[in-house]
């Protein structure tokens, strides 16, 4: 019994000693908590440069992990799961940073679905993400559809919701959601039922692997166009390519430059025969000459390109055309051709009051304002450089206006000088109309284009009558 008592006392003392040691260890740990060198600061770099992914090596804490009171928000196991997630909602954004007195950097992060928010160890430097997080691209570039291809919706539109159009692909940037139209978040999509779209960019989301298209243009079901959705994004699975080949009724046509082999245009031609592989040669070409219908479709496809395909030439003789197959046609680039200017001006400023200008052919002086209107002095040297390019090639309104403003003649047109009212005390005042370009319309080289000019009446000195010799008329 005495032996037993000794053993009990021994075990009791050992337990007390262990507790004392344990207590000392805990107190030492408490004294070793890290402290913040300064309050956390907001990260100010571009938002998409702060998209991050967890590495799974460090947990997320309510405070920096080595600071007293830090609680686990997401364990390393959870962090690993989130890092490997296939859902964009599990992307993270870093938005604050803090450094402890031990030199450890912690970033405050939030998941895109806002389920997880807290601090993650980020290494020993604020120059780059490290430790428990790494920079992350939420999208990867993908091949965009042809700019000329038209797409229509395969998904239903809605009068009560918008699950189609986004400002950016869903969950690729924090707090960036559905498309904004006229300053408000788009809340319904029924206005776009039956609409068709073209696209100018494509990306694939890094987690889901979904492809998204950026909208370049929208044509509504009534045929009108709208810019409401320009720049918005839609998932590729929600649209179909209306230009996709139907192998049972169509043949794919590619038009190439005969000189260098570069593609000029492409389209799908409906042959008028049915069946994949069905012979359609007679519907495209007969005796080496394109059929009227096929030639018409070629002309439409080449509109604005500056290229021409002859109705009959040896290089384009076809031996076989079958539904579901392809045909290559070779085109010749047109020569250079100038476009004259059809200049319009409004003397009253009223809508629909424009009148067409024409070059004067007789005198640089007119009796009054009315007789000076619609006339323009010819260039002093008798020469004008016209707007010139490949015949049939399209030019934009900006290009046309830029030409006018860069021309020594068209950038400032002048009317003949005229008497500005009756003489006062024997003194006669004179004036002149000065025209400057304000807008121009798009067109094709070789065809006249319209331009609108602003007009201003300015006071000038008494004129000396001059009669131009063989003045040119550089207007349409």
KOLMI-455668 format. One line per 3 residues: number of its first residue (from 1); their letters; for each residue x, y, z of N, C-alpha, C. Coordinates in steps of 0.2 Angstrom, whole numbers. Layout:
N
NUM> A> X/Y/Z/X/Y/Z/X/Y/Z | ...
END
This chain:
476
1> XXX> 4/-6/0/0/0/0/4/6/0 | 10/6/4/14/12/4/18/13/-3 | 19/7/-6/22/7/-12/17/11/-17
4> XXX> 11/9/-17/6/11/-21/5/19/-20 | 5/21/-14/5/28/-12/10/32/-15 | 16/29/-14/22/33/-17/21/34/-25
7> XXX> 19/28/-28/18/29/-35/13/34/-37 | 7/34/-33/2/39/-34/5/46/-33 | 9/47/-28/12/54/-27/17/56/-33
10> XXX> 20/51/-35/25/52/-41/21/54/-47 | 16/50/-48/12/52/-54/9/59/-54 | 6/60/-48/3/67/-47/8/73/-48
13> XXX> 14/72/-45/19/77/-46/21/78/-53 | 22/72/-57/24/72/-64/18/76/-68 | 12/75/-66/7/78/-69/7/86/-68
16> XXX> 8/88/-62/9/95/-60/14/98/-64 | 20/94/-64/26/97/-68/25/98/-75 | 21/93/-78/19/93/-85/15/99/-87
19> XXX> 10/100/-82/5/106/-83/9/113/-82 | 14/113/-78/18/119/-77/22/120/-83 | 25/115/-86/29/116/-92/24/118/-98
22> XXX> 19/115/-98/14/116/-104/12/123/-103 | 10/126/-97/8/133/-96/14/137/-98 | 20/136/-97/25/140/-99/26/141/-106
25> XXX> 24/135/-110/25/135/-117/19/139/-120 | 13/139/-117/8/143/-120/9/150/-119 | 12/152/-113/13/159/-112/19/161/-117
28> XXX> 24/157/-118/29/159/-122/26/160/-129 | 21/156/-131/18/157/-138/14/163/-138 | 11/165/-133/7/171/-133/11/177/-134
31> XXX> 17/177/-131/22/182/-131/25/183/-138 | 25/177/-142/28/177/-149/23/179/-154 | 17/181/-153/13/183/-159/16/189/-162
34> XXX> 15/189/-169/17/194/-173/13/200/-172 | 16/206/-174/12/212/-174/12/215/-181 | 7/219/-182/7/223/-189/12/229/-189
37> XXX> 16/229/-194/20/235/-194/17/242/-195 | 11/241/-199/6/247/-200/0/244/-202 | -6/248/-202/-12/246/-204/-12/243/-212
40> XXX> -16/239/-213/-16/237/-220/-18/242/-225 | -16/242/-231/-17/247/-236/-20/244/-242 | -24/249/-246/-28/246/-251/-23/246/-257
43> XXX> -24/240/-261/-20/239/-267/-23/244/-273 | -19/247/-276/-21/252/-281/-20/250/-288 | -16/245/-290/-15/243/-297/-21/241/-300
46> XXX> -21/241/-307/-27/239/-311/-30/232/-308 | -37/233/-308/-41/227/-304/-39/220/-307 | -38/220/-314/-37/213/-317/-30/210/-315
49> XXX> -26/215/-313/-19/213/-311/-19/210/-304 | -24/210/-301/-25/208/-294/-30/202/-293 | -31/199/-299/-35/192/-299/-30/187/-297
52> XXX> -31/183/-292/-27/178/-289/-30/171/-289 | -26/166/-288/-28/159/-286/-24/157/-280 | -28/153/-276/-24/150/-270/-20/145/-272
55> XXX> -14/144/-268/-10/138/-270/-11/132/-266 | -15/133/-260/-17/128/-256/-11/126/-250 | -6/130/-250/-1/129/-245/-2/133/-239
58> XXX> -7/138/-239/-8/142/-234/-16/143/-233 | -18/143/-227/-25/144/-226/-27/151/-226 | -33/153/-226/-36/160/-226/-38/161/-219
61> XXX> -36/167/-216/-37/169/-209/-41/175/-209 | -45/176/-203/-48/182/-202/-44/188/-201 | -38/187/-199/-32/191/-198/-26/188/-201
64> XXX> -21/192/-202/-14/189/-204/-13/183/-199 | -11/177/-201/-11/171/-198/-7/171/-191 | -2/175/-191/3/175/-185/1/180/-180
67> XXX> -5/184/-181/-7/189/-177/-12/186/-172 | -11/188/-166/-16/186/-160/-23/187/-162 | -27/182/-161/-34/182/-163/-36/180/-170
70> XXX> -31/178/-174/-33/176/-181/-37/169/-180 | -42/169/-184/-46/163/-185/-46/160/-192 | -46/154/-192/-46/151/-199/-53/152/-203
73> XXX> -52/155/-209/-58/156/-213/-59/150/-218 | -53/148/-220/-53/142/-225/-47/138/-224 | -47/132/-222/-41/128/-221/-37/127/-227
76> XXX> -31/124/-226/-27/122/-232/-31/117/-237 | -34/113/-234/-38/108/-238/-43/111/-242 | -47/116/-239/-52/120/-243/-48/124/-248
79> XXX> -43/127/-246/-39/131/-251/-37/127/-257 | -35/121/-256/-33/117/-262/-39/115/-266 | -44/114/-263/-50/113/-267/-52/119/-271
82> XXX> -52/125/-268/-54/131/-272/-49/132/-277 | -43/131/-276/-37/132/-281/-39/128/-288 | -41/121/-287/-43/117/-292/-50/117/-295
85> XXX> -54/122/-292/-61/122/-294/-62/124/-302 | -67/121/-304/-69/122/-311/-74/128/-312 | -76/131/-306/-81/136/-306/-78/143/-305
88> XXX> -80/148/-310/-77/155/-310/-79/158/-303 | -84/156/-300/-86/160/-294/-80/159/-288 | -76/154/-289/-70/152/-285/-64/156/-286
91> XXX> -64/161/-291/-59/165/-292/-58/170/-286 | -52/173/-285/-51/177/-280/-48/184/-282 | -50/189/-278/-47/196/-280/-43/198/-273
94> XXX> -37/200/-274/-33/203/-268/-34/211/-268 | -36/214/-262/-37/221/-262/-34/225/-257 | -31/221/-252/-27/225/-247/-21/221/-245
97> XXX> -16/224/-242/-10/221/-241/-7/224/-234 | -4/220/-230/-1/222/-224/5/218/-222 | 10/221/-219/16/217/-217/17/217/-209
100> XXX> 19/211/-207/20/210/-200/27/212/-198 | 28/213/-191/35/215/-189/40/210/-190 | 38/204/-193/43/199/-195/45/199/-202
103> XXX> 42/204/-206/43/204/-213/38/200/-217 | 33/197/-214/29/193/-218/23/197/-221 | 22/196/-227/17/199/-231/10/195/-231
106> XXX> 5/199/-230/-2/195/-230/-6/200/-234 | -10/196/-239/-15/200/-243/-22/198/-241 | -26/203/-241/-33/202/-240/-36/200/-247
109> XXX> -40/195/-247/-43/192/-253/-50/191/-252 | -54/191/-257/-61/189/-257/-63/184/-263 | -67/179/-262/-69/175/-268/-74/179/-272
112> XXX> -75/177/-278/-80/181/-282/-87/180/-280 | -88/174/-277/-95/173/-274/-96/176/-267 | -90/179/-264/-90/182/-258/-91/177/-252
115> XXX> -90/171/-253/-91/166/-248/-84/166/-244 | -79/167/-246/-73/167/-242/-69/174/-243 | -68/177/-237/-64/183/-237/-60/183/-231
118> XXX> -53/185/-232/-49/185/-226/-41/186/-229 | -37/185/-224/-30/186/-226/-26/179/-228 | -22/180/-233/-17/174/-235/-10/176/-235
121> XXX> -6/172/-232/1/173/-232/4/174/-239 | 7/179/-241/9/181/-248/17/182/-249 | 21/179/-244/28/179/-245/31/184/-241
124> XXX> 37/186/-243/41/191/-239/42/198/-243 | 39/198/-249/39/205/-253/33/207/-256 | 31/213/-256/25/215/-259/26/216/-267
127> XXX> 31/215/-270/32/216/-277/29/210/-281 | 27/205/-278/24/199/-282/20/195/-277 | 15/192/-279/11/187/-275/15/181/-274
130> XXX> 15/178/-268/19/172/-267/16/168/-261 | 19/163/-259/16/159/-253/9/156/-255 | 4/158/-252/-2/155/-252/-7/158/-258
133> XXX> -4/162/-262/-8/164/-268/-3/166/-274 | -6/166/-280/-2/167/-286/-6/171/-291 | -3/175/-295/-7/179/-300/-11/174/-305
136> XXX> -17/176/-307/-21/171/-311/-24/175/-316 | -24/173/-322/-28/175/-328/-34/171/-328 | -40/175/-328/-46/172/-327/-49/170/-334
139> XXX> -45/172/-340/-47/170/-347/-41/169/-351 | -42/166/-356/-36/165/-361/-39/167/-368 | -35/170/-372/-37/172/-379/-39/166/-383
142> XXX> -45/167/-387/-47/161/-391/-48/164/-398 | -49/160/-403/-50/162/-410/-57/165/-411 | -57/172/-413/-63/175/-414/-67/172/-420
145> XXX> -73/173/-421/-77/171/-427/-75/176/-432 | -76/174/-439/-75/179/-444/-79/185/-443 | -76/191/-444/-80/197/-443/-86/198/-447
148> XXX> -86/194/-453/-92/195/-458/-97/190/-456 | -96/185/-452/-101/180/-450/-106/182/-446 | -112/180/-447/-118/183/-443/-120/177/-439
151> XXX> -122/178/-433/-124/173/-428/-131/175/-425 | -135/170/-424/-141/171/-420/-142/167/-414 | -146/169/-410/-147/166/-403/-150/159/-404
154> XXX> -147/154/-400/-150/148/-399/-154/147/-392 | -152/152/-388/-155/152/-381/-161/157/-381 | -166/155/-377/-172/159/-376/-171/166/-373
157> XXX> -174/171/-376/-174/178/-372/-179/178/-367 | -179/183/-363/-184/183/-357/-186/190/-356 | -192/191/-354/-195/198/-352/-194/199/-345
160> XXX> -191/195/-341/-190/196/-334/-183/194/-331 | -178/192/-336/-171/191/-333/-166/192/-339 | -160/192/-337/-155/192/-342/-149/187/-340
163> XXX> -149/182/-344/-144/177/-342/-140/176/-349 | -140/181/-353/-137/180/-360/-131/185/-360 | -132/192/-359/-127/197/-361/-124/200/-354
166> XXX> -117/200/-355/-113/202/-349/-108/207/-351 | -106/211/-346/-102/217/-347/-95/214/-349 | -93/208/-345/-87/204/-346/-89/197/-345
169> XXX> -86/192/-348/-88/185/-347/-89/184/-339 | -94/180/-338/-96/179/-331/-91/177/-326 | -90/180/-320/-85/178/-315/-78/178/-318
172> XXX> -76/183/-322/-69/184/-324/-66/190/-322 | -71/194/-319/-68/200/-315/-73/201/-309 | -70/203/-303/-74/204/-297/-79/210/-298
175> XXX> -85/208/-296/-91/213/-296/-93/216/-303 | -90/212/-308/-92/214/-315/-97/209/-318 | -103/211/-319/-109/207/-320/-112/208/-327
178> XXX> -118/208/-327/-122/209/-333/-121/215/-337 | -123/215/-343/-122/221/-348/-125/227/-346 | -123/233/-347/-126/239/-345/-128/242/-352
181> XXX> -134/244/-352/-137/247/-358/-140/254/-356 | -138/259/-359/-141/266/-357/-140/268/-350 | -134/266/-347/-133/267/-340/-136/263/-335
184> XXX> -140/258/-337/-143/253/-332/-141/246/-334 | -141/242/-329/-140/235/-330/-145/232/-333 | -144/228/-339/-149/225/-343/-152/220/-339
187> XXX> -159/220/-338/-163/216/-334/-167/211/-337 | -168/212/-344/-172/208/-348/-169/208/-355 | -171/203/-359/-168/202/-366/-173/201/-371
190> XXX> -179/202/-370/-184/200/-375/-184/205/-381 | -181/211/-380/-180/216/-386/-175/213/-391 | -171/208/-389/-166/205/-394/-168/198/-397
193> XXX> -175/196/-396/-177/190/-399/-177/191/-407 | -174/186/-410/-173/186/-417/-167/190/-420 | -163/193/-415/-158/198/-417/-152/193/-420
196> XXX> -148/197/-424/-142/193/-426/-136/198/-424 | -130/194/-423/-124/198/-421/-118/196/-425 | -113/200/-425/-106/199/-427/-102/200/-421
199> XXX> -96/197/-421/-91/197/-415/-84/199/-418 | -80/202/-413/-74/204/-415/-68/201/-410 | -70/197/-405/-65/195/-400/-68/188/-397
202> XXX> -64/184/-394/-66/178/-391/-61/176/-385 | -63/174/-380/-59/171/-374/-62/165/-372 | -58/161/-368/-60/155/-365/-59/156/-357
205> XXX> -64/155/-353/-63/155/-346/-58/150/-344 | -53/152/-339/-48/147/-337/-51/142/-333 | -56/143/-329/-58/137/-325/-63/133/-329
208> XXX> -69/135/-331/-74/131/-334/-72/129/-341 | -68/133/-345/-66/131/-352/-71/133/-356 | -76/138/-354/-81/140/-359/-78/146/-363
211> XXX> -81/146/-369/-79/151/-374/-84/157/-374 | -82/163/-374/-86/169/-374/-85/173/-380 | -90/176/-383/-88/181/-389/-90/188/-387
214> XXX> -86/193/-389/-88/200/-388/-92/202/-394 | -97/206/-393/-102/208/-398/-99/214/-402 | -99/214/-408/-96/220/-412/-102/224/-415
217> XXX> -108/220/-417/-114/223/-420/-120/219/-418 | -125/223/-418/-132/219/-417/-137/222/-422 | -140/217/-425/-146/219/-430/-152/216/-427
220> XXX> -157/220/-425/-163/218/-422/-168/214/-428 | -173/211/-425/-177/207/-430/-181/211/-435 | -182/217/-433/-185/222/-438/-180/225/-443
223> XXX> -174/223/-443/-169/225/-448/-165/231/-446 | -167/234/-440/-163/240/-438/-157/238/-434 | -152/242/-434/-146/240/-430/-146/244/-424
226> XXX> -142/242/-419/-142/245/-412/-135/244/-409 | -132/249/-406/-126/249/-403/-126/247/-396 | -132/246/-393/-133/245/-386/-129/239/-383
229> XXX> -128/234/-387/-124/228/-384/-117/228/-387 | -114/233/-391/-108/233/-393/-103/233/-387 | -98/228/-387/-93/227/-382/-95/222/-377
232> XXX> -102/220/-377/-104/215/-372/-102/208/-374 | -103/204/-369/-101/197/-371/-107/192/-370 | -106/187/-374/-111/181/-374/-108/175/-374
235> XXX> -110/170/-371/-107/163/-371/-108/160/-378 | -103/157/-381/-103/154/-388/-108/149/-388 | -110/145/-383/-115/140/-383/-122/143/-384
238> XXX> -123/149/-383/-129/152/-384/-131/155/-391 | -126/154/-395/-127/157/-402/-125/152/-407 | -128/153/-413/-125/148/-419/-123/152/-425
241> XXX> -119/150/-429/-116/153/-434/-121/152/-440 | -124/158/-442/-129/157/-448/-125/156/-455 | -119/157/-454/-115/157/-461/-112/150/-461
244> XXX> -113/145/-456/-110/139/-456/-113/135/-462 | -109/131/-465/-110/127/-471/-116/122/-470 | -121/121/-474/-126/116/-474/-123/111/-479
247> XXX> -120/105/-478/-118/101/-483/-123/98/-487 | -129/98/-486/-134/95/-490/-136/100/-495 | -135/106/-495/-138/111/-500/-133/116/-502
250> XXX> -127/116/-499/-122/122/-500/-115/119/-502 | -111/124/-505/-104/123/-506/-101/129/-503 | -95/128/-500/-91/133/-497/-87/137/-503
253> XXX> -87/143/-503/-83/147/-509/-78/152/-505 | -72/151/-507/-67/155/-505/-64/159/-511 | -64/166/-510/-61/170/-516/-54/172/-514
256> XXX> -49/171/-518/-42/173/-517/-40/178/-522 | -35/182/-520/-31/186/-524/-27/182/-529 | -28/183/-535/-24/178/-540/-17/180/-540
259> XXX> -15/186/-538/-8/187/-538/-4/184/-532 | -7/184/-526/-3/182/-520/-7/176/-516 | -13/174/-518/-16/169/-514/-19/171/-508
262> XXX> -19/177/-506/-23/180/-500/-30/179/-501 | -33/177/-495/-41/177/-495/-44/184/-496 | -49/185/-500/-52/191/-501/-59/191/-498
265> XXX> -62/185/-499/-69/185/-497/-71/177/-496 | -76/176/-493/-79/169/-492/-86/169/-491 | -90/164/-493/-97/163/-492/-99/156/-494
268> XXX> -105/155/-492/-108/148/-493/-113/149/-499 | -113/145/-504/-117/146/-510/-122/140/-510 | -129/142/-510/-134/137/-510/-135/135/-517
271> XXX> -134/129/-519/-133/127/-526/-140/125/-529 | -145/124/-525/-151/122/-528/-152/115/-530 | -147/110/-528/-148/103/-528/-147/101/-521
274> XXX> -150/95/-520/-150/92/-513/-146/86/-512 | -143/85/-506/-139/79/-504/-132/81/-504 | -129/78/-498/-122/79/-497/-118/75/-502
277> XXX> -114/79/-506/-110/76/-511/-113/76/-518 | -119/79/-518/-123/79/-524/-119/84/-529 | -119/82/-536/-116/86/-541/-119/92/-542
280> XXX> -115/98/-541/-118/104/-542/-114/109/-547 | -110/106/-551/-106/110/-556/-110/114/-560 | -116/111/-563/-120/115/-568/-123/121/-564
283> XXX> -124/121/-558/-127/126/-554/-122/132/-553 | -116/131/-554/-111/136/-553/-107/138/-559 | -106/133/-564/-103/135/-570/-105/131/-576
286> XXX> -106/134/-581/-108/130/-587/-103/132/-593 | -100/128/-596/-95/129/-602/-90/134/-600 | -88/134/-594/-82/138/-591/-85/145/-589
289> XXX> -91/146/-589/-94/153/-588/-98/152/-581 | -97/157/-576/-102/156/-570/-109/158/-572 | -113/154/-569/-120/155/-570/-122/162/-567
292> XXX> -128/165/-569/-130/172/-568/-131/172/-560 | -134/167/-557/-135/167/-550/-128/167/-546 | -124/163/-548/-117/162/-544/-113/169/-545
295> XXX> -113/171/-551/-110/178/-552/-112/183/-548 | -119/183/-547/-122/188/-543/-120/188/-536 | -119/182/-533/-117/181/-526/-110/182/-526
298> XXX> -106/181/-531/-99/183/-531/-98/191/-530 | -102/194/-534/-102/202/-534/-104/204/-527 | -109/201/-524/-111/204/-518/-105/202/-513
301> XXX> -102/197/-513/-97/195/-508/-91/200/-509 | -90/202/-515/-84/206/-516/-85/214/-516 | -91/215/-514/-93/222/-514/-89/226/-508
304> XXX> -86/231/-510/-81/235/-506/-74/232/-505 | -73/227/-508/-66/224/-508/-61/227/-513 | -63/229/-518/-59/232/-523/-56/226/-528
307> XXX> -60/221/-528/-58/215/-532/-64/213/-537 | -62/210/-543/-67/208/-548/-65/201/-550 | -71/197/-551/-70/191/-554/-73/191/-561
310> XXX> -70/189/-566/-73/189/-573/-78/183/-574 | -83/184/-578/-88/179/-579/-85/173/-583 | -80/174/-586/-76/168/-589/-69/169/-590
313> XXX> -65/166/-586/-58/166/-587/-55/159/-586 | -49/158/-589/-46/151/-588/-44/149/-581 | -42/153/-577/-39/152/-571/-45/149/-566
316> XXX> -51/151/-568/-57/149/-564/-61/144/-567 | -59/140/-571/-62/135/-574/-63/129/-569 | -69/127/-568/-70/122/-562/-71/115/-566
319> XXX> -69/110/-562/-70/103/-565/-75/99/-561 | -76/101/-554/-80/97/-550/-83/102/-544 | -89/102/-543/-92/105/-538/-98/101/-535
322> XXX> -97/99/-528/-101/95/-525/-104/98/-518 | -110/97/-516/-113/99/-510/-108/97/-504 | -107/101/-500/-103/100/-494/-96/101/-495
325> XXX> -94/102/-501/-87/103/-503/-85/110/-503 | -79/112/-507/-77/119/-507/-75/120/-514 | -75/127/-515/-73/129/-522/-69/136/-521
328> XXX> -63/136/-524/-59/142/-524/-59/146/-530 | -61/152/-530/-61/157/-535/-56/162/-535 | -53/164/-540/-47/169/-540/-50/176/-543
331> XXX> -48/181/-539/-50/188/-541/-44/192/-543 | -46/197/-547/-40/202/-549/-42/209/-545 | -36/211/-542/-37/218/-539/-38/223/-544
334> XXX> -43/228/-543/-45/233/-548/-39/238/-548 | -39/242/-553/-35/248/-553/-37/254/-549 | -33/259/-549/-34/265/-545/-40/269/-549
337> XXX> -44/272/-544/-50/276/-547/-51/282/-542 | -52/288/-544/-54/294/-540/-61/294/-538 | -63/297/-533/-70/299/-531/-70/306/-530
340> XXX> -75/309/-534/-77/316/-533/-81/317/-527 | -81/324/-525/-85/326/-519/-92/329/-521 | -97/326/-518/-104/330/-519/-104/334/-513
343> XXX> -103/340/-513/-103/345/-507/-110/348/-506 | -112/348/-500/-118/351/-498/-117/356/-492 | -122/361/-492/-121/366/-487/-128/368/-486
346> XXX> -129/371/-479/-136/374/-477/-134/381/-476 | -138/386/-480/-137/393/-478/-141/395/-473 | -147/392/-471/-151/394/-466/-150/390/-460
349> XXX> -147/384/-460/-146/380/-454/-152/376/-452 | -157/376/-456/-163/372/-455/-162/365/-458 | -165/360/-454/-164/353/-456/-168/353/-463
352> XXX> -164/348/-467/-167/347/-474/-167/353/-479 | -162/358/-477/-162/364/-481/-155/364/-485 | -152/358/-486/-145/358/-489/-146/359/-496
355> XXX> -141/363/-499/-141/364/-506/-134/362/-509 | -134/360/-515/-127/357/-517/-123/362/-520 | -116/362/-519/-112/367/-521/-109/365/-528
358> XXX> -107/370/-532/-104/369/-538/-99/374/-540 | -94/372/-544/-88/377/-545/-91/383/-550 | -89/389/-548/-90/394/-553/-87/394/-559
361> XXX> -90/396/-564/-87/395/-571/-86/402/-575 | -88/407/-571/-88/414/-575/-83/419/-571 | -86/421/-565/-82/427/-562/-81/426/-555
364> XXX> -76/429/-552/-75/428/-545/-79/433/-541 | -83/437/-544/-87/443/-541/-94/442/-543 | -98/442/-538/-106/442/-539/-109/448/-537
367> XXX> -115/449/-539/-118/456/-537/-121/456/-530 | -123/450/-528/-126/450/-521/-125/443/-518 | -128/442/-512/-127/435/-508/-130/430/-512
370> XXX> -136/431/-514/-140/426/-517/-137/423/-523 | -134/427/-527/-131/425/-534/-124/422/-532 | -121/423/-526/-115/420/-524/-116/413/-521
373> XXX> -122/411/-519/-123/405/-516/-122/399/-521 | -120/393/-518/-120/387/-522/-114/387/-527 | -110/393/-527/-104/393/-531/-98/393/-527
376> XXX> -93/390/-530/-86/389/-527/-81/391/-531 | -76/395/-529/-70/397/-533/-66/391/-535 | -64/391/-541/-60/385/-543/-53/386/-540
379> XXX> -49/381/-540/-42/381/-537/-38/386/-541 | -34/390/-538/-30/395/-541/-25/392/-546 | -23/386/-545/-18/383/-550/-21/379/-555
382> XXX> -28/378/-554/-31/374/-559/-31/367/-558 | -28/365/-552/-27/357/-551/-30/355/-544 | -33/349/-544/-35/347/-538/-34/339/-537
385> XXX> -31/337/-532/-30/330/-531/-36/327/-528 | -39/322/-531/-45/319/-529/-44/313/-525 | -49/311/-521/-49/305/-517/-48/299/-521
388> XXX> -42/296/-520/-41/290/-525/-39/284/-521 | -41/278/-524/-40/272/-521/-42/266/-526 | -41/260/-524/-43/254/-528/-50/254/-530
391> XXX> -52/254/-536/-59/255/-538/-63/249/-535 | -69/252/-532/-73/247/-529/-72/246/-522 | -66/247/-519/-64/246/-512/-67/251/-508
394> XXX> -69/249/-502/-73/253/-498/-69/258/-494 | -71/264/-492/-68/268/-488/-73/271/-482 | -71/273/-476/-75/275/-471/-76/282/-471
397> XXX> -81/284/-467/-83/291/-467/-77/295/-464 | -74/292/-459/-68/295/-456/-62/296/-461 | -61/291/-465/-56/292/-470/-58/298/-475
400> XXX> -64/298/-477/-66/303/-482/-66/310/-479 | -68/311/-473/-67/317/-470/-60/319/-469 | -56/314/-467/-48/316/-466/-45/318/-473
403> XXX> -48/315/-478/-45/318/-485/-47/325/-486 | -53/327/-484/-55/333/-486/-51/338/-481 | -50/337/-475/-47/341/-471/-39/342/-472
406> XXX> -37/337/-476/-30/337/-478/-28/339/-485 | -34/341/-488/-33/344/-495/-32/351/-495 | -27/354/-499/-26/361/-499/-32/365/-502
409> XXX> -36/361/-506/-42/364/-509/-49/363/-505 | -50/357/-504/-57/355/-501/-57/357/-493 | -52/358/-490/-52/360/-483/-55/367/-482
412> XXX> -55/371/-487/-58/378/-486/-60/380/-493 | -66/380/-494/-69/382/-500/-72/389/-499 | -71/393/-505/-74/400/-505/-78/402/-510
415> XXX> -83/406/-509/-88/408/-514/-85/414/-517 | -88/416/-523/-86/423/-526/-88/428/-521 | -84/434/-521/-85/440/-517/-92/443/-519
418> XXX> -96/446/-515/-102/449/-516/-103/455/-512 | -107/460/-515/-109/466/-511/-113/464/-505 | -111/466/-499/-115/464/-493/-120/470/-491
421> XXX> -126/470/-494/-130/475/-493/-129/481/-497 | -133/487/-495/-132/493/-499/-126/497/-496 | -124/502/-500/-118/506/-498/-121/511/-492
424> XXX> -117/512/-487/-119/517/-482/-114/523/-482 | -116/529/-483/-112/535/-484/-107/534/-489 | -109/531/-495/-104/530/-500/-99/524/-499
427> XXX> -100/521/-494/-95/515/-492/-99/508/-494 | -96/504/-498/-99/498/-499/-95/492/-496 | -99/488/-492/-96/482/-489/-96/476/-493
430> XXX> -91/472/-493/-91/466/-497/-90/460/-492 | -93/454/-494/-92/448/-490/-91/442/-495 | -90/437/-491/-88/430/-495/-90/425/-491
433> XXX> -93/419/-494/-95/413/-490/-88/409/-489 | -87/406/-483/-81/402/-482/-84/395/-480 | -82/390/-483/-85/383/-482/-80/378/-479
436> XXX> -81/375/-474/-76/370/-471/-80/363/-470 | -77/358/-471/-80/351/-470/-82/349/-463 | -88/347/-462/-90/345/-455/-91/337/-455
439> XXX> -93/334/-461/-94/327/-461/-94/324/-468 | -93/318/-468/-93/314/-475/-96/308/-474 | -98/305/-480/-101/298/-480/-96/293/-482
442> XXX> -97/287/-480/-93/281/-482/-95/280/-489 | -90/277/-493/-92/275/-500/-87/270/-503 | -86/270/-509/-82/266/-513/-78/270/-518
445> XXX> -71/269/-519/-67/272/-523/-70/271/-530 | -70/277/-534/-73/277/-541/-80/280/-541 | -83/280/-535/-90/283/-535/-90/289/-530
448> XXX> -93/294/-533/-94/301/-529/-96/300/-522 | -94/303/-517/-96/303/-510/-99/310/-508 | -104/309/-503/-107/316/-501/-103/318/-495
451> XXX> -102/325/-494/-99/328/-489/-103/334/-487 | -104/336/-481/-107/342/-478/-102/347/-476 | -104/353/-478/-99/359/-476/-103/364/-471
454> XXX> -99/366/-467/-102/372/-463/-100/378/-467 | -105/383/-466/-104/390/-470/-103/395/-465 | -99/400/-467/-98/406/-463/-97/412/-468
457> XXX> -101/418/-466/-100/424/-470/-95/428/-467 | -90/430/-471/-85/434/-468/-84/441/-472 | -82/446/-469/-81/452/-472/-74/452/-476
460> XXX> -74/455/-482/-68/455/-486/-67/462/-489 | -61/463/-492/-60/469/-495/-63/470/-502 | -64/476/-505/-67/476/-511/-63/472/-516
463> XXX> -67/468/-521/-64/463/-525/-61/466/-531 | -56/462/-534/-54/464/-541/-57/458/-545 | -61/459/-550/-64/454/-555/-58/450/-558
466> XXX> -59/444/-558/-54/439/-562/-59/434/-565 | -57/432/-571/-61/427/-574/-56/421/-575 | -57/416/-572/-53/410/-572/-53/407/-579
469> XXX> -47/405/-581/-46/402/-587/-46/394/-587 | -51/392/-590/-53/384/-591/-53/382/-583 | -57/384/-579/-57/382/-572/-60/374/-572
472> XXX> -56/370/-568/-59/364/-567/-65/363/-562 | -69/358/-562/-74/357/-558/-73/351/-554 | -70/351/-548/-69/345/-545/-74/343/-540
475> XX> -81/344/-542/-86/342/-538/-91/337/-543 | -95/333/-539/-99/328/-543/-106/332/-543
END
